[in-house]
Amino acid sequence: MTRKVYLLGRGAFLSKEKMAHKQNYVERMELNKQHRLASGLVSERFPEVAGIVIQMTYYQKASNPILMLRTVNVFPTGYAYFNMDCMIRDCCDGGFDLTSVITDMVKHHKKLGKGKLVCNGNIKDNTLASDHASIAYEIKIQFNR
C-alpha cells in the first residue's frame, strides 16, 4: 500500500516513491552542477579554442536503433564539461565522457575528430546489457587565429 504525503505549497499529494525520485533528481542535478563548476571554463582550460561543435547520434539496442541526433555548441564562456548523459531511462551513472577526446584534439591542434563510445553505465534491474547504448560522434574545433 502506498502512503500519501502532503507537501505544503504544492497543493498535491505525492507518494513516498515519487518524493524519493524527486530527491534523487535534485541530488543528481546538484552533483552535475558541481562537476561543471570544477571543470572550469573553456576559455580558461583551452584558451586557444574559439568554439567546439559536437554532433552525436545516440544508438540503443532496439528494433529502431537510432535514439536521437544531437548537436552541442560549446563556447569559450561555457564550462569545459564534456560528459554527455545516457538517454536510456534506467541507466545509472552512465554517459559518454568526451573530455579525453577533446583534450587530445586541442593538444594536437586537430580541427576534426570522429569516433564511437559505448555507455559505461549500469541498468538498475540488470534487464539490459552493459552495451545498452552508444554514440557516434563528430567533433569540430575552431581555434583562435
N, C-alpha and C positions, 0 to 999 in steps of 0.2 A: 504494500500500500504506500502511495506517495503522499507525504505530508505537505500541505501548502503552508507557505510562509509569506506574510505580508511585508512588503518593502515600502517604507514610508517615502512619500514623494513621487512614487512611480504610479501609484493607483492600480497596481496589477498584482496578481498572485503568481509566484514562481515556485516551482518545485526545488528541492534541495539539489537535484541533479543539474538543473538549469543554472542555479546560483553558482555551483561548483565550476561549471563550464565557463560561465562569465568571469569568475575569479581567475581561472587558468588563462583565459584570453587576455585579461588585464595584465597578468604576470608576464605572459609571452611578449606583449606589446612593450612593457617596461624594459624587459631584457633586450629586445630588439633595439630600443632607443639607446640603451647603454652601449650596445655594440657599435651603433652608428657613431655615437659621440667618441668612443675610444678609437675608432678607425681614423679620425681626423678628416680634414677637408682634402679634396683632390688637389687644390692649389698648393696646399702645404706638403702633401706627400709626394705629389708628382708635379712640381712647378713648371716643367716643360710641356705639360699637356694642356691643350686648348679645349678639348672635348672628347667624349667617348660615346659611341653608339653601339649598343649591344642588341643584336637581333637573335631571338631564340624561338625554336619550335619545340614545344613540350610534347612528349610522347608518353602514352600509357599502354599497359598491357591490356588490350581490349579489342573488340571487333572493329572499333573505329579508333585507330592508334593515335591520331593527331588530336591532342587535347586542346591546344591553342597556340597561336602565334603571338609573340610579344616583342615589343621594341622598347628599350630603356635608353633614354638620353641622359648622360651624366655630364654635368657642367663643372667647371673649376670651383664654383661656390657650393657644390654638393658634397656629400660625405663619400669618402673612399671606401664604401662598404659594398662589396660585390657578392654577397651571399644571397642568391635568389631562392625564394621559398619553393618547396614542392607543392604542386597544385592538387595532389591526391588528398582527399579529406581526412582519412585515417592515418596519415603518415605522421610519425612523431620524430622530432629532431632531425628532419630531413632537409634536403635542399641541394643546391648546386653552388659550390664555392668557386667563383671565378677569380678570386684575389690573386692566386699564384700565376694564373694565365696572364692577367692584365699587368701584374708586376714584371713578369718576364718580358712581355711585349714592350713595355716602357723602357726597361733596362737595355734591350737590344734595338730600340728605336724602330720597332715594327709597326707598320700602319694597319695591317690586316692580319687577323688570326681566325682560324676556324677549327672546330673540334666537336667532340661529343663527351657528355658526362652522364653518369648514372647516379640516381639519388642515393645518398648514403643514410637514409632514414630507416626507421623500423615501423612496421604496421602494428597497431595496438593489439589486435587479437590474432596476429600471425595468419590471417586469411590470404594475404597477398605475398608474392615472392619478394625477396630483397631487391630485385631489379624491377620493381613495380613501375618506375617512371625514369625517364631520361630526357635529355635535351640535346639538340644540335644547335650550336651557337656560331655566330659570326660577329667578331668584334672589330670595329674600325676606330682607330685612334687618330685624332688630329693634333699635331704638335704645333707649338708656338714657333713663329719664324724668327 
